[in-house]
Amino acid sequence: MRSLFASPWFQLYLWLGTVAGGLVVYNELSAHSYSRIWRAPQQNAGGDSSVTDSSAQPASVSAKTESVPPAGKTPHPPVVSSKPAGSQAAMTVSAPGGGAVAALPAAREVIDRGALRTMRDPSGGVSALAVTRTGTLIAAAGEDRIIRLWNVMTGQVDRSLAGHDSAIATLAFSPDGRSLASGGADNTVRLWDVATGQVQHVLTGAERWVLALAWSPDGRTLAAGDGDAKVRLWDAGTGSPSRTLVGHDRWISALGFSPDGQVLASGSGDFLVRLWRLSSGAQLAPLRLHTGYVKALAWSPDGRTIATGSADMTMAIGDPWTGTQVRRINSGEGAIYALVFSADGRLLVSGAYNGRLQIFDVATGAPLQSVVAHQQTIVGLALTAGQRLVTASADGSIRLWQIH
């Protein structure tokens, strides 16, 4: 009698078992890697567009200009123009003073390939980044739920802030650098006094994760984007709610005030960018720029365009005043997690899922430089007044780069 182990059927069984086991291990590793970078909140199926306004209760501003597609349905992006990228008809970009912006030389070395300084978060991973306008202080949230304030000159931690009891997803300094806002999975926003490290206010009301924060240019208003598809506005001085903006169909993942403080842009898991006029609560036409959720958003310095980065691995530049797409840029490097314009508006810098830092010419969309900045996802970018770029990554490193 032949041994069972020599049977061809048994050998086939072993071979199939080995293949199946390998696939399981591969899927588990892939899922772990992806979930560590981003755990998306559950989709909000609500489409409430009601509005109330009261001094005692936060007001809600409706989305009357456009009906939001039901959850699960993909909004169709605008048709991308087939005209040459460098043609005037394809895009017109203006400088803050109103003059036309000339295209930059191709393949330009914009930043040093070696970082000026590298700081390591003791927790091993960074989940959020904020930098003061002067660039002297960096706030980074670690995987241990502690916010560390780094002195850029010394590369040392000046102060640690502890208070959140769950993961921290977003940070934002006030324009004067005296206050820091933080939000995360405990559904709260905390306002910290940077000088003392004490909590000034704990803002509640979000039903799910707080995923995005933005300060108005005058520092009086703080906007918070939640996993329940709402944008809440707070009086930063008193910590009291002032208004709730209702219109998105899924979580809010990016926020930004226009340079003049008159309009707030919100990017969402419903693939849309909505634009809220704060004086009246009315909406401008929404921007349909992506086929994936909008993860990053940045206003140009002159306030005439908005750059967005998405999970669909593209960046887009939109005209907020007409609701149209101006340009689409394919990153080729995975989902875009962070964006920032240069001070003159001529450069667009992106941070990708795979840790690569890319720089593009805004006038043409041409790539100028690509640098492997980190080993894992770039979770935050900031440009300081001294033409230095700060990047932070899920690999636990915070790096400082010189822009030429």
C-alpha positions in Angstrom: 0.0 0.0 0.0 1.3 3.3 -0.9 1.9 5.7 1.9 -0.7 8.4 2.3 2.0 11.1 2.1 3.1 9.8 -1.3 -0.4 10.1 -2.7 -0.7 12.6 -5.5 -4.0 13.8 -4.1 -2.3 14.5 -0.8 0.5 16.4 -2.5 -2.0 18.5 -4.3 -3.8 19.2 -1.1 -0.6 20.4 0.5 0.2 22.6 -2.5 -3.2 24.3 -2.4 -3.0 24.8 1.3 0.4 26.5 1.0 -0.9 28.8 -1.8 -4.0 29.7 0.2 -1.9 30.4 3.4 0.4 32.7 1.4 -2.5 34.7 0.1 -4.0 35.1 3.6 -0.7 36.4 5.0 -0.3 38.8 2.0 -3.8 40.2 2.5 -3.3 40.6 6.3 -0.1 42.5 5.8 -1.6 44.7 3.1 -4.6 45.5 5.3 -2.5 46.3 8.3 -0.2 48.6 6.4 -3.2 50.5 4.9 -5.2 50.7 8.1 -2.3 52.1 10.1 -2.2 55.1 7.8 -5.9 55.8 7.5 -8.9 54.3 9.2 -11.8 56.0 7.4 -14.9 56.7 9.6 -18.1 54.9 8.7 -20.0 56.6 5.9 -22.8 58.9 7.0 -25.9 58.1 5.1 -27.6 61.3 6.1 -28.4 63.9 3.5 -29.8 66.5 5.9 -29.6 70.0 4.5 -31.7 71.8 7.1 -30.8 75.2 8.4 -31.3 76.8 11.8 -29.8 79.9 13.4 -29.9 80.9 17.0 -27.7 82.6 19.5 -28.1 79.8 22.0 -27.8 76.9 19.5 -25.3 76.5 16.7 -26.7 77.4 13.4 -26.8 75.0 10.4 -26.3 76.2 6.9 -27.9 74.2 4.1 -26.6 73.1 0.8 -29.1 74.6 -1.6 -27.0 75.0 -4.7 -26.6 71.3 -5.5 -28.1 68.0 -4.4 -25.6 65.6 -2.8 -25.5 62.1 -4.4 -26.6 59.3 -2.2 -24.0 57.4 -0.2 -22.3 54.8 -2.4 -22.8 56.6 -5.7 -19.8 58.2 -7.3 -20.1 61.8 -8.4 -18.8 62.3 -12.0 -15.8 64.6 -12.2 -15.6 67.3 -14.9 -14.2 66.4 -18.3 -10.5 67.2 -18.4 -9.5 69.5 -21.3 -7.5 67.8 -24.0 -5.7 71.0 -24.8 -1.9 71.1 -24.3 -0.9 71.6 -20.7 1.1 74.7 -21.5 -1.6 76.5 -23.5 -3.1 79.7 -22.3 -6.5 78.3 -23.0 -5.9 75.3 -20.7 -5.1 77.5 -17.7 -4.5 81.1 -16.6 -2.8 81.6 -13.3 -2.3 85.0 -11.8 0.1 86.3 -9.1 -1.1 88.0 -6.0 -0.6 91.4 -7.7 -2.6 90.4 -10.7 0.1 89.7 -13.2 0.5 86.5 -15.1 2.8 83.8 -13.6 5.5 82.6 -15.9 6.1 78.9 -16.1 9.2 77.6 -14.2 12.0 75.7 -15.9 11.4 72.0 -16.2 13.0 69.5 -13.9 14.2 72.3 -11.6 15.9 71.3 -8.3 13.6 73.1 -5.9 14.7 71.6 -2.6 17.8 70.1 -1.2 17.6 66.3 -1.5 19.0 65.9 2.0 16.9 67.2 4.9 18.4 70.0 7.0 17.2 68.3 10.2 15.4 65.1 11.2 13.5 64.8 14.5 12.2 61.5 15.7 8.9 61.1 17.5 9.4 58.8 20.5 6.1 57.0 19.9 7.4 55.8 16.5 4.7 57.4 14.4 3.3 60.8 13.6 -0.4 61.2 12.9 -0.7 65.0 12.5 1.5 68.1 12.0 1.2 71.8 12.5 3.8 74.6 12.2 3.7 78.2 13.4 3.8 80.8 10.6 7.3 81.9 11.8 8.4 78.3 11.5 10.0 78.3 15.0 7.7 75.7 16.6 6.4 72.4 15.3 3.5 70.5 16.8 3.4 66.7 16.1 0.9 64.2 17.4 2.4 60.8 18.2 0.9 57.3 18.2 0.9 57.5 22.0 -1.8 60.3 21.8 0.7 62.9 23.1 1.3 66.2 21.2 4.9 67.3 21.3 6.0 70.9 20.6 9.4 70.8 18.9 11.8 73.8 18.9 13.1 74.0 15.3 16.4 75.6 16.2 17.4 73.0 18.7 15.5 70.0 17.4 14.3 69.3 21.0 10.9 68.9 22.5 10.0 72.1 24.4 6.7 70.8 25.8 4.4 67.7 25.7 0.6 68.0 25.8 -1.5 65.1 27.0 -5.3 65.0 27.2 -6.8 63.1 24.3 -7.7 59.5 25.2 -7.8 58.3 21.5 -5.8 58.8 18.4 -5.2 62.4 17.3 -6.0 63.0 13.6 -5.5 66.8 13.1 -3.6 69.8 14.5 -3.7 73.5 13.7 -1.9 76.5 15.2 -3.8 79.8 15.5 -2.4 82.6 13.2 -0.5 84.2 16.0 0.9 80.9 17.2 -0.4 81.3 20.8 -3.0 78.6 20.6 -3.0 75.1 19.2 -6.2 73.1 18.2 -6.2 69.3 18.2 -8.9 66.8 17.2 -9.2 63.1 17.0 -11.0 59.9 17.6 -12.4 60.9 21.0 -14.8 63.2 19.1 -13.4 66.4 20.8 -11.5 69.4 19.8 -9.0 70.8 22.4 -7.6 74.3 22.5 -4.3 74.5 24.1 -2.3 77.5 25.4 1.0 77.0 23.7 3.0 79.0 26.4 1.7 77.1 29.4 0.6 73.8 27.8 -2.8 74.1 29.5 -6.2 73.3 27.9 -8.2 76.4 27.3 -11.3 74.8 26.0 -12.7 71.3 25.2 -15.1 71.5 22.3 -17.7 68.7 22.1 -20.6 68.0 19.8 -19.0 65.8 17.1 -20.6 62.4 16.8 -17.6 60.8 15.2 -13.9 61.5 14.6 -12.7 65.1 14.2 -10.6 64.8 11.1 -9.8 68.3 10.0 -9.3 71.8 11.6 -8.7 75.3 10.2 -8.4 78.7 11.7 -9.8 81.9 10.1 -7.1 84.4 9.2 -8.1 86.7 12.0 -7.9 83.8 14.6 -11.4 84.4 15.8 -13.1 81.3 14.3 -12.1 77.7 14.4 -13.6 75.2 11.9 -13.8 71.5 12.7 -14.7 68.8 10.2 -16.2 65.6 11.6 -16.9 62.0 10.7 -20.6 62.8 10.8 -20.4 64.9 7.6 -20.7 68.3 9.4 -18.5 71.3 9.7 -18.8 73.1 13.0 -17.6 76.6 13.6 -16.5 77.8 17.0 -15.7 81.1 18.6 -12.1 80.5 19.5 -12.1 83.1 22.3 -15.0 81.7 24.3 -15.2 78.1 23.0 -18.8 78.4 22.1 -20.4 77.0 18.9 -21.5 79.6 16.4 -22.7 77.6 13.3 -23.0 74.2 11.8 -22.6 73.7 8.1 -24.6 70.8 6.7 -24.4 69.6 3.2 -21.8 66.9 2.7 -22.8 63.3 2.5 -19.8 61.7 4.1 -16.9 62.5 6.5 -15.1 65.9 6.3 -11.4 65.3 5.7 -10.0 68.7 4.7 -10.7 72.3 5.5 -9.3 75.7 4.6 -10.3 79.4 4.9 -9.7 81.7 1.9 -6.9 84.2 2.5 -9.5 87.0 3.1 -11.4 84.8 5.5 -14.7 85.2 3.6 -15.0 81.6 2.3 -14.5 78.2 3.9 -13.7 75.2 1.7 -14.4 71.7 2.9 -13.3 68.4 1.3 -15.1 65.2 2.0 -15.5 61.5 1.5 -18.3 62.3 -0.9 -15.5 63.4 -3.4 -16.8 67.0 -3.3 -15.3 70.4 -2.2 -18.0 72.6 -0.9 -17.5 76.4 -0.5 -19.3 78.2 2.2 -19.7 82.0 2.2 -19.4 82.8 5.9 -21.2 86.2 5.9 -24.5 84.7 4.7 -24.0 80.9 5.0 -24.8 80.5 1.3 -22.8 78.1 -0.8 -20.9 78.7 -4.0 -21.0 76.0 -6.7 -19.3 72.9 -5.4 -16.1 71.6 -7.0 -16.3 68.1 -8.5 -12.6 67.3 -9.0 -12.0 63.7 -8.0 -13.2 60.2 -8.1 -11.9 59.4 -4.6 -12.3 61.2 -1.2 -10.6 64.6 -0.9 -7.8 64.2 1.7 -5.9 67.5 1.2 -6.8 71.1 0.4 -4.9 74.3 0.0 -5.9 77.8 -1.2 -3.5 79.7 -3.5 -2.0 82.8 -1.8 -4.1 85.1 -3.9 -7.3 83.2 -3.2 -8.2 82.6 -6.8 -7.7 78.9 -7.0 -7.8 75.8 -4.7 -5.6 72.8 -4.9 -6.9 69.5 -3.8 -5.4 66.0 -3.3 -7.3 62.8 -3.3 -7.3 59.1 -2.7 -7.7 58.7 -6.4 -4.0 59.5 -6.7 -4.5 62.9 -8.4 -4.2 66.6 -7.6 -6.6 69.1 -9.0 -6.7 72.9 -9.2 -10.1 74.4 -9.2 -11.7 77.8 -9.6 -13.8 78.3 -6.5 -15.7 81.2 -8.0 -17.0 79.3 -11.0 -17.0 75.8 -9.7 -14.8 74.5 -12.5 -11.7 72.5 -12.8 -8.6 74.3 -14.1 -6.1 71.5 -14.1 -5.6 67.9 -13.1 -2.2 66.4 -12.1 -1.5 62.7 -11.8 0.9 62.0 -9.0 1.7 58.4 -9.9 2.8 58.0 -6.3 -0.4 56.9 -4.5 -3.0 58.8 -2.5 -2.2 62.5 -1.8 -2.3 63.2 1.9 -0.9 66.8 2.1 -0.6 69.9 -0.1 0.9 73.3 0.2 1.5 76.3 -2.1 4.7 78.2 -2.2 4.5 81.8 -0.9 4.4 83.2 -4.5 1.9 80.6 -5.7 4.1 79.2 -8.4 4.9 75.9 -6.8 2.6 73.2 -5.5 4.1 70.7 -3.1 2.5 67.3 -2.3 3.0 64.5 0.1 2.0 61.1 -0.9 0.9 57.8 0.7 4.3 56.2 -0.2 6.4 58.9 1.5 7.4 60.7 -1.6 7.6 64.5 -1.8 6.7 66.0 -5.2 6.9 69.6 -6.5 5.0 70.9 -9.5 4.9 74.0 -11.6 1.4 75.5 -11.0 1.3 77.3 -14.4 1.9 74.1 -16.4 1.3 71.2 -14.1 4.8 69.9 -14.9 6.7 67.9 -12.2 9.9 69.7 -11.1 11.3 67.4 -8.5 10.5 64.2 -6.6 12.2 63.2 -3.4 11.9 60.1 -1.3 11.3 62.0 1.9 10.0 59.3 4.2 9.6 55.6 4.5 5.8 55.8 5.1 2.9 58.2 4.4 3.5 61.9 4.6 0.8 63.0 7.0 1.5 66.7 7.0 3.3 69.5 5.1 3.9 73.1 6.1 5.9 76.0 4.5 7.5 78.5 6.9 8.1 82.2 6.4 11.8 81.4 5.9 11.2 79.3 2.7 11.7 76.1 4.6 9.4 73.0 4.2 8.4 70.8 7.1 7.2 67.2 6.5 6.0 64.6 9.0 5.4 60.9 8.4 3.8 57.8 9.9 7.3 56.5 10.1 7.9 58.7 13.1 10.2 61.3 11.5 9.8 65.0 11.1 12.1 66.7 8.6 13.1 70.2 7.6 13.9 71.0 4.0 15.4 74.1 2.3 13.5 75.5 -0.7 15.6 77.4 -3.2 
